[in-house]
Amino acid sequence: MTQSEELHWKGLSELVDSSLKSRVIALADKPKSRPKLVEMFHHKIFFEPSFVREIGKKGTEKQTLNLLKHLGAPSEALMLNNSNNCAGEWRLLEDAVSGCFGWCGGQIVSCIAGQLLFHESDEPEMRSVIFKPQKTI
């Protein structure tokens, strides 16, 4: 695992509700605990509400990609999930989103560690972009 992958796992703690931050940090620190961490993200309720941008049932894959790119997503993203046998894989952004759009099951595509990700909930067609704006000086 590269340092960059570690940053993406640990970056999840920056996007969750403050009451869960220490638990997420503890699980992200141990690779064997990461499947438990991913299971937590089957529901969007764990994310800090002010960071959630609903895409919902009517949002399309193309709209999702456009929003991610508008918010600064790079051309590659890291899959952080425990289904489809793709956890820990780097993929082109389009392939990563396409690979989990409509799958449900807590799919996470981490674009910018601790700042931007796509989340597909285990609730049918419930998807969101999670974005934490950077603080400006």
Backbone as JSON, one array per atom type, in Angstrom:
{
  "sequence": "MTQSEELHWKGLSELVDSSLKSRVIALADKPKSRPKLVEMFHHKIFFEPSFVREIGKKGTEKQTLNLLKHLGAPSEALMLNNSNNCAGEWRLLEDAVSGCFGWCGGQIVSCIAGQLLFHESDEPEMRSVIFKPQKTI",
  "N": [[0.84, -1.17, 0.0], [0.58, 2.17, -0.87], [1.82, 5.34, 0.36], [0.04, 7.29, -0.35], [-2.37, 5.87, -0.55], [-2.76, 5.26, 2.13], [-3.22, 7.83, 3.11], [-5.7, 8.36, 1.97], [-7.35, 6.48, 3.25], [-7.09, 7.3, 5.95], [-7.99, 9.85, 5.64], [-10.75, 9.67, 5.58], [-11.67, 10.18, 8.13], [-11.83, 12.9, 8.27], [-14.18, 13.54, 7.1], [-16.38, 12.62, 8.4], [-19.07, 12.73, 10.83], [-18.37, 14.52, 13.8], [-18.64, 13.03, 16.16], [-17.91, 10.48, 15.48], [-15.31, 10.48, 14.69], [-12.95, 9.59, 16.15], [-13.34, 6.82, 16.22], [-13.32, 6.16, 13.5], [-10.69, 6.89, 12.85], [-9.27, 5.01, 14.39], [-10.06, 2.57, 13.17], [-9.18, 3.0, 10.53], [-6.45, 3.04, 10.83], [-5.64, 0.41, 11.01], [-5.13, -2.01, 8.73], [-6.48, -4.53, 8.69], [-8.84, -3.92, 9.93], [-10.22, -2.35, 8.23], [-12.34, -3.36, 6.52], [-14.49, -3.34, 8.35], [-14.69, -0.63, 8.76], [-15.5, 0.24, 6.22], [-18.02, -0.96, 6.14], [-19.36, 0.67, 7.92], [-19.88, 2.83, 6.35], [-21.99, 2.21, 4.75], [-24.22, 3.62, 5.02], [-25.2, 6.97, 4.58], [-25.48, 8.54, 6.8], [-23.34, 8.77, 8.47], [-21.61, 10.66, 7.56], [-20.44, 14.04, 7.85], [-23.05, 16.25, 7.94], [-23.0, 18.81, 6.69], [-21.2, 18.5, 4.66], [-22.3, 16.91, 2.75], [-23.51, 16.43, -0.45], [-26.27, 15.81, -2.03], [-27.0, 13.54, -4.61], [-28.88, 11.76, -5.31], [-31.77, 9.85, -6.48], [-32.42, 10.65, -9.07], [-30.17, 11.73, -10.16], [-27.58, 11.53, -12.57], [-24.92, 9.43, -13.84], [-23.16, 10.91, -15.41], [-23.69, 13.55, -14.51], [-22.75, 13.29, -11.92], [-20.0, 12.78, -12.32], [-19.31, 15.22, -13.56], [-19.78, 16.99, -11.42], [-17.91, 16.07, -9.51], [-15.51, 16.57, -10.92], [-15.72, 19.35, -11.19], [-15.4, 20.07, -8.54], [-12.77, 19.53, -8.19], [-11.69, 16.95, -8.55], [-9.13, 14.63, -9.35], [-7.75, 12.88, -12.25], [-7.57, 10.19, -11.57], [-8.86, 7.88, -9.13], [-9.31, 6.38, -5.89], [-10.59, 3.25, -5.0], [-12.51, 2.55, -2.24], [-13.84, 0.21, -0.87], [-15.62, -2.83, -0.02], [-16.62, -4.6, -1.81], [-17.18, -6.08, -5.05], [-14.59, -6.84, -5.4], [-12.62, -4.83, -5.61], [-11.43, -3.14, -3.81], [-9.02, -0.84, -2.77], [-8.01, -0.41, -5.27], [-6.65, 1.67, -7.78], [-8.25, 3.69, -10.11], [-9.22, 5.1, -13.27], [-11.05, 8.09, -12.97], [-13.58, 8.15, -14.23], [-14.02, 5.42, -14.71], [-14.0, 4.43, -12.1], [-16.25, 5.66, -10.88], [-18.25, 4.77, -12.62], [-18.02, 2.05, -12.15], [-19.2, 1.65, -9.69], [-21.58, 2.98, -9.62], [-24.91, 2.71, -9.0], [-24.66, 0.24, -7.78], [-25.06, 0.04, -5.06], [-24.54, -0.79, -1.55], [-22.6, 0.65, -0.04], [-20.49, 1.82, -1.51], [-17.42, 3.49, -2.09], [-15.66, 6.06, -3.59], [-12.71, 7.51, -3.44], [-11.54, 10.64, -4.06], [-10.01, 12.99, -3.45], [-7.96, 12.88, -0.79], [-9.43, 13.04, 2.36], [-11.03, 15.14, 1.61], [-12.71, 14.98, -0.74], [-15.1, 12.79, -2.04], [-17.01, 10.17, -3.66], [-20.03, 8.65, -2.82], [-21.93, 5.77, -2.7], [-24.77, 4.71, -1.34], [-26.13, 1.93, 0.6], [-28.75, 1.98, 0.33], [-31.2, 1.83, -2.16], [-30.33, 3.56, -5.07], [-29.42, 5.84, -3.72], [-27.22, 8.27, -3.56], [-24.29, 10.27, -3.08], [-22.13, 13.13, -3.2], [-19.4, 13.79, -1.27], [-18.0, 16.53, 0.16], [-15.51, 18.48, 1.52], [-14.82, 21.67, 1.94], [-11.71, 23.37, 1.43], [-10.02, 25.25, 3.89], [-9.54, 28.71, 3.67], [-7.02, 31.19, 3.85]],
  "CA": [[0.0, 0.0, 0.0], [1.38, 3.39, -0.96], [1.49, 6.37, 1.34], [-1.14, 7.97, -0.82], [-3.54, 5.07, -0.16], [-2.92, 5.47, 3.57], [-3.83, 9.15, 3.3], [-7.12, 8.27, 1.62], [-8.05, 5.78, 4.34], [-7.12, 8.16, 7.14], [-8.76, 11.04, 5.29], [-12.17, 9.47, 5.85], [-11.99, 10.77, 9.44], [-12.09, 14.33, 8.07], [-15.46, 13.71, 6.43], [-17.46, 12.06, 9.2], [-19.58, 13.47, 11.96], [-17.32, 14.6, 14.83], [-18.81, 11.99, 17.17], [-17.35, 9.22, 14.96], [-13.95, 10.7, 14.2], [-11.95, 8.74, 16.8], [-13.58, 5.43, 15.79], [-12.86, 6.04, 12.12], [-9.23, 6.92, 12.9], [-8.81, 3.72, 14.92], [-10.26, 1.53, 12.16], [-8.37, 3.3, 9.35], [-5.05, 2.78, 11.15], [-5.36, -1.03, 10.94], [-5.66, -2.57, 7.48], [-7.43, -5.64, 8.9], [-10.09, -3.36, 10.42], [-10.84, -1.49, 7.21], [-13.66, -3.82, 6.09], [-15.48, -2.83, 9.32], [-14.85, 0.79, 8.48], [-16.31, 0.37, 5.01], [-19.39, -1.3, 6.51], [-19.96, 1.86, 8.54], [-20.25, 3.79, 5.32], [-23.12, 1.75, 3.95], [-25.25, 4.65, 5.19], [-24.64, 8.32, 4.52], [-25.69, 9.26, 8.05], [-22.08, 8.92, 9.18], [-20.87, 11.8, 7.06], [-20.79, 15.36, 8.37], [-24.15, 16.69, 7.07], [-22.69, 20.01, 5.9], [-20.34, 18.12, 3.54], [-23.04, 16.01, 1.86], [-24.22, 16.99, -1.61], [-27.1, 14.73, -2.53], [-27.21, 13.34, -6.03], [-30.2, 11.15, -5.27], [-32.22, 8.85, -7.45], [-32.52, 11.18, -10.43], [-28.86, 12.14, -10.65], [-26.97, 10.6, -13.52], [-23.48, 9.19, -13.72], [-22.49, 12.05, -16.03], [-23.81, 14.68, -13.59], [-21.87, 13.0, -10.79], [-18.64, 13.02, -12.8], [-19.14, 16.66, -13.75], [-19.68, 17.63, -10.11], [-16.61, 15.69, -8.94], [-14.47, 17.32, -11.64], [-15.88, 20.76, -10.82], [-14.88, 20.23, -7.18], [-11.33, 19.34, -8.21], [-11.26, 15.55, -8.61], [-8.11, 14.33, -10.36], [-8.16, 11.89, -13.26], [-7.62, 8.87, -10.96], [-9.45, 7.83, -7.79], [-9.07, 5.13, -5.17], [-11.78, 2.53, -4.57], [-12.47, 2.18, -0.82], [-15.03, -0.58, -0.57], [-15.31, -4.25, 0.18], [-17.37, -5.43, -2.76], [-16.67, -6.09, -6.43], [-13.16, -7.19, -5.37], [-11.81, -3.73, -6.14], [-10.94, -2.28, -2.74], [-7.61, -0.51, -2.88], [-7.61, -0.23, -6.67], [-6.68, 2.99, -8.41], [-8.9, 3.62, -11.42], [-9.59, 6.38, -13.85], [-12.24, 8.59, -12.27], [-14.79, 7.71, -14.94], [-14.19, 3.98, -14.48], [-14.31, 4.22, -10.68], [-17.65, 6.03, -10.64], [-19.07, 3.85, -13.4], [-17.93, 0.73, -11.54], [-20.02, 1.5, -8.48], [-22.84, 3.71, -9.77], [-26.05, 1.8, -9.05], [-24.38, -1.03, -7.12], [-25.41, 0.1, -3.64], [-23.58, -1.48, -0.72], [-21.57, 1.44, 0.6], [-19.35, 2.04, -2.4], [-16.74, 4.75, -1.87], [-14.6, 6.42, -4.52], [-12.01, 8.62, -2.81], [-10.9, 11.45, -5.09], [-8.99, 13.79, -2.77], [-7.93, 12.37, 0.59], [-9.95, 13.92, 3.4], [-11.73, 16.31, 1.07], [-13.71, 14.75, -1.79], [-15.38, 11.41, -2.42], [-18.33, 9.79, -4.13], [-20.55, 7.59, -1.96], [-23.17, 5.1, -3.11], [-25.31, 4.08, -0.13], [-26.76, 0.63, 0.38], [-30.16, 2.25, 0.02], [-31.27, 1.91, -3.63], [-30.2, 4.82, -5.79], [-29.08, 6.96, -2.85], [-25.81, 8.57, -3.78], [-23.89, 11.61, -2.68], [-20.75, 13.58, -3.25], [-19.02, 14.33, 0.04], [-16.98, 17.53, -0.13], [-15.11, 19.37, 2.59], [-14.05, 22.78, 1.34], [-10.47, 23.73, 2.1], [-10.05, 26.55, 4.55], [-8.67, 29.71, 3.04], [-6.42, 32.11, 4.82]],
  "C": [[0.89, 1.24, 0.0], [0.96, 4.37, 0.12], [0.21, 7.09, 0.93], [-2.42, 7.2, -0.44], [-3.81, 5.24, 1.33], [-3.61, 6.81, 3.84], [-5.33, 9.12, 2.99], [-7.91, 7.57, 2.72], [-8.19, 6.69, 5.56], [-7.94, 9.43, 6.89], [-10.26, 10.9, 5.52], [-12.58, 10.13, 7.17], [-12.3, 12.26, 9.33], [-13.5, 14.59, 7.53], [-16.65, 13.21, 7.24], [-17.92, 13.04, 10.27], [-18.54, 13.42, 13.08], [-17.43, 13.52, 15.89], [-18.2, 10.65, 16.76], [-15.88, 9.31, 14.6], [-12.93, 9.74, 14.82], [-12.11, 7.28, 16.39], [-13.06, 5.21, 14.37], [-11.33, 6.04, 12.07], [-8.69, 5.57, 13.34], [-8.94, 2.6, 13.88], [-9.38, 1.75, 10.93], [-6.9, 2.97, 9.58], [-4.67, 1.31, 11.0], [-5.96, -1.62, 9.67], [-6.67, -3.7, 7.67], [-8.79, -5.14, 9.38], [-10.84, -2.56, 9.36], [-12.15, -2.04, 6.64], [-14.78, -3.37, 7.06], [-15.75, -1.36, 9.08], [-15.74, 1.0, 7.26], [-17.77, 0.05, 5.31], [-20.1, -0.13, 7.17], [-20.52, 2.81, 7.5], [-21.34, 3.28, 4.37], [-24.26, 2.76, 4.02], [-24.59, 6.01, 5.21], [-24.72, 9.05, 5.84], [-24.39, 9.48, 8.82], [-21.27, 10.12, 8.71], [-21.34, 13.09, 7.73], [-21.85, 15.95, 7.43], [-23.82, 17.9, 6.19], [-21.79, 19.7, 4.7], [-21.08, 17.31, 2.48], [-23.77, 16.81, 0.78], [-24.97, 15.84, -2.27], [-27.14, 14.71, -4.06], [-28.58, 12.68, -6.21], [-30.51, 10.22, -6.41], [-32.19, 9.36, -8.89], [-31.18, 11.63, -11.01], [-28.24, 11.09, -11.54], [-25.48, 10.44, -13.23], [-22.7, 10.39, -14.29], [-22.55, 13.28, -15.13], [-22.86, 14.51, -12.4], [-20.42, 13.27, -11.18], [-18.36, 14.5, -12.98], [-18.98, 17.38, -12.42], [-18.33, 17.32, -9.47], [-15.48, 16.47, -9.61], [-14.53, 18.8, -11.29], [-15.29, 21.05, -9.44], [-13.39, 19.88, -7.07], [-10.83, 17.91, -8.26], [-10.2, 15.36, -9.68], [-8.59, 13.23, -11.3], [-8.22, 10.47, -12.71], [-8.19, 8.97, -9.56], [-9.22, 6.45, -7.2], [-10.39, 4.53, -4.71], [-11.6, 2.11, -3.11], [-13.77, 1.46, -0.49], [-14.65, -2.03, -0.39], [-16.15, -5.14, -0.72], [-16.74, -5.29, -4.14], [-15.18, -6.38, -6.5], [-12.26, -6.08, -5.89], [-11.31, -2.79, -5.06], [-9.44, -2.07, -2.89], [-7.12, -0.33, -4.3], [-7.68, 1.23, -7.06], [-7.32, 2.81, -9.78], [-9.05, 5.03, -11.97], [-10.89, 6.81, -13.2], [-13.52, 8.08, -12.92], [-15.07, 6.23, -14.68], [-14.58, 3.68, -13.04], [-15.78, 4.53, -10.39], [-18.57, 5.07, -11.39], [-19.13, 2.47, -12.75], [-18.78, 0.55, -10.3], [-21.35, 2.24, -8.56], [-23.98, 2.71, -9.93], [-25.84, 0.48, -8.35], [-24.87, -1.1, -5.69], [-24.28, -0.5, -2.8], [-22.45, -0.67, -0.14], [-20.32, 1.62, -0.24], [-18.75, 3.42, -2.15], [-15.65, 4.91, -2.91], [-13.94, 7.66, -3.93], [-11.2, 9.36, -3.87], [-9.75, 12.28, -4.53], [-9.06, 13.4, -1.3], [-8.42, 13.42, 1.58], [-10.73, 15.11, 2.91], [-12.87, 15.99, 0.11], [-13.85, 13.26, -2.08], [-16.79, 11.27, -2.95], [-18.78, 8.61, -3.27], [-21.87, 7.08, -2.52], [-23.65, 4.31, -1.9], [-25.86, 2.69, -0.44], [-28.26, 0.77, 0.17], [-30.25, 2.48, -1.49], [-31.25, 3.35, -4.15], [-29.97, 6.04, -4.9], [-27.58, 7.19, -2.95], [-25.53, 10.02, -3.47], [-22.43, 11.87, -3.04], [-20.49, 14.2, -1.89], [-17.83, 15.25, -0.2], [-16.76, 18.43, 1.08], [-14.27, 20.48, 1.98], [-12.77, 23.03, 2.13], [-10.62, 25.1, 2.72], [-9.09, 27.48, 3.83], [-8.17, 30.66, 4.11], [-6.78, 33.53, 4.48]]
}
